[in-house]
Amino acid sequence: MDQEAVLNLFDRQLRREARPDEPGARVERVGDVVRQTGPPAGWNGVLWSDLDEHTVDAAVAEQVRFARERGVEMEWKTYGHDRPADLPARLLAAGFVAEETETLLVAETARVPMDVDPPDGVRLLPVTDEAQVELVERVHDLAFDGGRSSIGHQVRRQLAHDPSTVPAVVALHGDEPVSAARLELHPGTDFASLWGGGTVPAWRGRGIYRALVAFRVRIAAERGVSYVHVDASSFSRPILRRLGFEALGTTTPYVLEAAGPKSR
């Protein structure tokens, strides 16, 4: 893989020329910043910026003003190669809080092993209806210590927007959900994204996550997608590297909490 070329393609297609990720959202360019404004319960954040030491402070202040006026949480998703180099420090100074740094991993779809079976007694089920979305939510309740994530909202809006897609897969042992993960296709681009992998603690370390990756990559390949990307934690990174994913950098979200009631 030509890592520099693929990173440039990623930046252009999924960041600089990003499309709204759900109905009711819009992506707009404000100066040298590309941001998404989401609908109620949707995501608001900066996808791309092209700043320097002379323009960065005004751009950060504008995003803070925007978030405060609307009463929404704002995420600025930074990447290790973003400029200026001290952008993270300036975000912290403006009230943003850094979340966990993850590794940006990308693989050529055709090179990822897809003949990976789940462990004995476990079957993988494509998520296509509300009952299956609820199974995914049950997994995340257990996998993340009872803190329900936003995965249910994300899968439901994908199903509503494109009922023909398979936005997630759930692993079942009998009728009990033990793992789940999300797939996001990006029409008009060369990429698909793998998100939201979670496994019930008692079922970790048995190869389920590896099988979920293969299952989703197979769907992406069937849709003609050239690359799959993951923002990988320290737990999933070794597994993904063994499957052929390559590290193109790091990504760190900086989050500005909502202040006051939301006004939309």
N, C-alpha and C positions, 0 to 999 in steps of 0.2 A: 504494500500500500504506500502510495506517495502521501505521507502524513501531512505535509504542508499544503498540498493541493486539496486534500479532503477537508482539512480544517478551514481553509478559505471557502470551500463550497458550503460547509456547515454554517459558517458565519453569514454567508450571503443568503442562503435559502431559509434557514430556520431562525435567523436573528434579524439581519438588516431588511430582508424582504418577507418577514413573517406575516402569516395570515391569522385572523382571529381564530381562537381555538374552540369557540362555541357560539351558538346563536345569541345575538344581543351584544356580543363583544365587538370592539373595534380596535384596530391598530392604526396609530397615527405617528407621524414624525413631527417632533417639536424641536426645532433647531437641529442639533446633532444627536438627538436622542430618539429612539424608536420605543414606544411604550404601548401596552395594551390596557384598555379600559374595559373592565368586565361588567356584566349584568349583575343584579343582586346575587350574592353568594358566589360570584365569579372571581377570577383572578385579575388583580391590577398590578402591573409591574413594568419595569424597564427590561427590554429584550436586547437592546444594542445601544452602544454610544460610541461616538468618535470625538473624543475630547482631548484637550491639552491643559497645561497648567494655567492658561489664560481663560479658558471657557468652563472649566469643570465646576467651580464654585457656583456660578450662576445657574448651571444646569441642575446641580443637586438642589439648590434652593427652589427652583421651579417645580421639581418633583415633590418636594416637601409641601410647598404651597398648594399644589394640585390635590395631594392626598388629604391635607387638613381641610380644605374647602369642601371636599366631598365626604369627609368623615370615613375614609376607607383605609384599610391596610395597604401598604405599598411595598412591593418587593423589587429590589434592584438585583438582578441576577448577573453577577460578575464572573468573568473568566480570567484565568491567570495571565493571558496575553493582552488584556484590555489596558488602555492607556487613559490618563497618565498612570504611572506605576503606583502613585500614592492615592489612587481612587478609593481603595478600601478605607484608608485613614480619614479621608474627607467625608465618606459616608458615615463612619462612626462619629465623627465630630458633629454631624448634622442630626444625630439621633437614631440612625439605623443601628440594628443589632445583627451581628454576624451569626449565621447558622453554620452547621457542619460543612466543612469543605469536602467535596467529593471529586472523584476522578472522572474526566470526560473520556469515555471509552467508545471506540467505533470499530465495527467489523464489516468486512465485505460479506454481504448476505450469502453469496455462493460458497464462501469458505467456512461457514459455521456448520459444525456437525448437526444434522437434523434427525438422525436415527437414534435418538436418546430416549429410552423408555423409562417411565417412572418405576419406583420399586414395586415389588409384588404386592398385590392387594390395593394399589392406588390407581385410579383412573383420572384422566384429564377431561374436563368438560368445557366446551366453549360457552361463554356467557352470552345469551341472546334474549333473556326475558327478566322480569322483575324478581321472580323467585330466585334466580341464579345470582342476581345482583345482591340480594340479601345474604346469600351464602358467602359472597366475597366480603361483605361487611362483617359477617361473623368471624371470618378468618382474621381480619385486621383488628377486631376487638380483642381477640386472644393473642395475636402476634405482637401487638403494641400496648400491652398492659392495660387494656380496657379503654384506651383513648381512641375513640372512633376517628379515623382519618377521613379525608375528603374523597376517598376513592369511590364511594357510592355515588356522590354527585357527579364525578367525572365520568364514570361508566354510564350512568343514566343519560347524561347529555350527549355522549357519543352515540348511544342507541337511538335517541330521539332524532339526532341530526342525520344519521345514516344507518337505518335498521339492517342493512345488508352486511355491515361490518361485524367483526368479532373483537370487541373492545377489551375483552379480558378472558382469562381462563382460570378455572378453579380446579384444584386437585381434591378428589374425594376418596376417603377410605370407607367403603360401604356407602352410607349416606352422610357421613360426617366430613365437613370441609376441613382440610388440614393445611392448605396453602392456596395462594391466589396471586395473580399478577396482571398487569394491564398492558395493552398494546395500543399505541397511537400512530396511525398513518398520517402522513402529511401530503395530501394530494398536490400534484404539481412540483414536488421535490423528489430528490433521490434518497430520502431518508424515512425510516420509521423509528419510533422511540419505544423503549421498554421501560415501564414505570411500575412502581407500587408493589414490588415483590415482597410478600410476607408469608412466613411459615409458622404454624403453631409450634411453640417451643419443643414439645415432645417429639416432633417429627423433623426437626432440623438435623442436618448431617447425613441424610439418607439419599441424596441425589434428586430430590423433588425440584429444587430450584433449577438445576441443570436441565431437567426435562421441560420445565415451564419455558425456559429460554429457547430451547429447540422448537417447541410447539409454536411459539410466537414468531420466531424467525421463519419457520416454514410458511406461515400465513403471509408474512411480508414478501417472501420470495415468490409466492403464488401471485401476488399483486404486482410483481415486476419491480420491487424496490431494490436498489443497489446496495444500500448501507443501513445498518441498524446502530443506534447509539443508546448509551446508558450513562446516567450520572451515578457512578458506582460508589458505594460505601466501602469501608475497609473490609467488611464481611463478604460482600459479593465480588469484589475486585479479583481475588485470586481465582475464583471459579470462572469468571468471564475471561480472564487472561488465558486460562487453559483451553477455552473454547475458541480462541483466535482473536479476541478483541485486543485492540492496541490503544495505549494511552496517548491522547492528543493534548492533554493539559489538565487543568483543574477548574472547578467551578464552585463559587461560594455565594449563596443568597444572602443579601443584606435586607432586613425587614424593618420597616417603619410601622409601628403599631397604629391602629386607628385611634383617633382622638375625637370623642364626641359622637353623637348619633349620625348614622349614615344618611346622606341626603342624595337621592338619585332622581 
